[in-house]
Amino acid sequence: MNKSYPIPQHILQDLVEVEKELVKAATAAGDVLTEAFLSTLKAGGKRLRPALILMSGMVGEYDLATLMPAAVASELIHMASLIHDDVLDDAVTRRGVPAVNAVWGERVALAAGDFLFAKAFEIMSHLEIKVVEIMVKAAIDLSLGEFDQMVTAHVTDQSIEDYLQKARRKTAALFAACCEVGSYLSGAPNAEVEALAQYGENLGIAFQIYDDVLDIVGGKETGKAVGVDIRDGTVTVPMLYALEALGDSCELAAVISCKEPTDKDVESAIKAINECGAISRTKETARSYVDKAVGSLKILSKPDTVAVFKGIAEFVVDRYN
């Protein structure tokens, strides 16, 4: 069953205000771009990145007004990356609704993503330069991660280390940045800021690995389509473990390498991954990164904040159990 993230009630209330600011930012473009942005916003999403900024702000002196620009910007950066990602993947839907590129075309989608990136940094332009630098680095890493994923599509000769570099860039970098920025803006001690950045990176890696599991075992219960990564040739941890177990010349390798696999091919690949023990091994790997994330929290001085972050970390690998 799909559960909700264990986010404190006061943070949930403040996320409502973040949502209002996101709508404001979305409507600033006018005309077609606004329609595209509002469509993306209405498609939902966890708003986990702004939530991480707000929750990290609990480590020091929590002030919503101080945290708000970075919280809004983090989600705009994430939205921009999703829109661009859909163009690269030629995606038809996003979270069950038509993707921007499918409705308005690739040119509008690219312009929309560019605008959101620019708007994010306009919103942060009045913050301390250190905050902007952290978010710029995360945005660069995110772009490189997407590019790495694109150029390695359908390539089976990859290692876990290759995968982890992409996961760090594509997902974990922005998680880490959100935790670092939120705690820094709250005036937390440097050691705690660094600890939360490490927490965010390991949380992001665990999140991405477990999302890869859901691509294989998804379906009605999770609301996620299955086999998308196989169709796209995105080589994930379950696939790497399955290839290791089955051998380079297995049928799975041929399906991953194929640019246009059939439905039967995808079903066969999913079956092979499920039957060779790759899923349980992948979950163990995701769990190891959750443990690393939780281990980073020992230095934090506020027990209630530690409990919140532990709950989020545990939830990453328990979302649909």
C-alpha positions, 0 to 999 in steps of 0.5 A, spaced: 500 500 500 502 506 498 504 510 504 505 518 506 512 520 508 512 521 515 513 528 515 512 533 521 505 536 521 508 543 522 512 542 516 506 539 512 503 546 513 509 550 511 509 545 505 502 548 503 505 555 503 511 552 498 506 550 494 502 556 493 509 559 491 510 554 486 504 556 483 506 563 483 513 562 480 509 557 474 504 563 472 510 568 472 511 565 465 504 566 462 501 563 456 503 556 454 508 555 459 504 557 464 499 551 462 505 546 461 507 548 468 501 548 472 499 541 468 506 538 471 504 541 478 497 538 478 500 531 476 503 531 484 509 529 486 512 528 493 515 535 494 520 531 498 526 536 496 523 542 499 521 538 505 528 536 506 530 543 506 524 545 511 526 539 515 533 540 515 531 547 518 529 544 524 536 543 526 538 550 527 533 556 528 527 554 524 524 560 520 520 559 514 521 565 510 528 564 510 528 557 508 522 558 503 526 561 497 531 555 497 525 550 498 521 553 492 527 553 488 529 546 489 522 543 487 523 548 480 530 545 479 527 538 480 521 539 475 525 542 470 529 536 470 523 531 469 521 535 463 527 535 460 528 528 462 521 526 458 524 529 452 530 525 452 526 519 453 520 521 449 515 520 454 508 520 453 506 521 461 508 523 467 505 521 474 499 518 470 498 525 466 500 527 459 508 529 459 509 536 457 513 534 451 507 529 449 502 535 449 505 541 447 511 538 443 519 538 444 520 545 443 515 548 448 518 542 453 525 544 452 523 552 453 519 550 459 525 546 463 530 552 461 525 557 464 524 553 471 532 552 471 532 560 470 526 562 475 529 557 480 536 561 481 532 568 480 528 566 486 535 564 490 539 570 487 538 574 494 540 568 498 547 568 501 552 566 495 554 559 499 547 557 498 547 559 490 553 555 489 551 549 493 544 549 489 548 550 482 553 544 483 547 540 484 544 542 478 550 541 474 551 534 477 543 533 475 544 535 468 551 530 468 547 524 471 542 525 465 547 525 460 551 519 463 544 515 463 543 517 456 549 515 453 550 509 457 543 506 455 542 499 452 550 498 454 550 492 459 558 492 460 557 497 466 559 496 473 555 498 480 560 503 481 558 506 474 551 506 476 552 509 483 556 515 479 549 516 475 545 515 482 549 520 485 549 525 480 542 524 478 538 524 484 543 524 490 546 531 489 540 535 490 538 531 496 544 532 499 544 540 497 537 540 500 539 538 507 545 542 506 542 548 504 536 547 509 541 546 515 546 552 513 540 557 513 538 555 520 545 557 523 546 550 525 554 548 526 558 546 520 559 539 523 551 538 523 551 541 516 556 536 513 553 530 517 546 532 514 549 533 507 552 526 507 545 524 510 542 527 504 547 523 499 546 516 502 538 517 502 538 519 495 542 513 493 537 509 497 531 512 494 534 511 487 536 504 488 529 502 491 525 506 485 529 501 480 526 496 484 519 499 483 520 499 476 521 491 476 515 489 481 511 496 481 504 495 478 497 497 481 499 497 488 505 502 487 501 506 481 508 505 477 508 502 470 513 496 470 519 495 465 520 502 463 527 502 465 528 495 461 524 499 455 529 505 455 535 501 456 536 504 463 541 499 466 539 499 474 542 495 480 536 489 479 539 488 472 546 489 474 545 483 479 541 479 474 546 480 469 551 477 474 547 471 476 545 469 469 551 471 465 553 476 459 550 472 454 543 471 457 537 473 454 536 479 459 542 482 456 539 481 449 533 485 451 537 490 455 541 491 449 535 492 444 533 499 442 525 497 441 524 490 445 517 487 445 512 487 450 514 479 450 521 481 451 520 486 457 515 481 460 521 475 459 526 480 462 522 482 468 521 474 470 528 473 469 530 479 474 525 476 479 527 469 479 534 470 480 534 473 486 536 480 484 531 484 487 532 481 494 539 483 493 538 490 490 533 491 496 539 489 501 543 494 497 538 500 498 538 498 505 545 499 506 545 506 504 539 507 508 544 505 514 549 509 512 544 515 512 542 514 519 549 513 521 550 520 519 545 523 524 549 521 530 552 528 531 545 532 531 544 535 537 536 535 537 533 528 538 526 530 535 530 532 529 534 525 529 527 521 529 524 525 523 530 524 519 530 516 521 523 516 519 524 518 512 530 514 511 526 508 513 520 510 509 525 510 503 525 502 503 518 501 506 514 505 501 509 500 499 510 494 504 
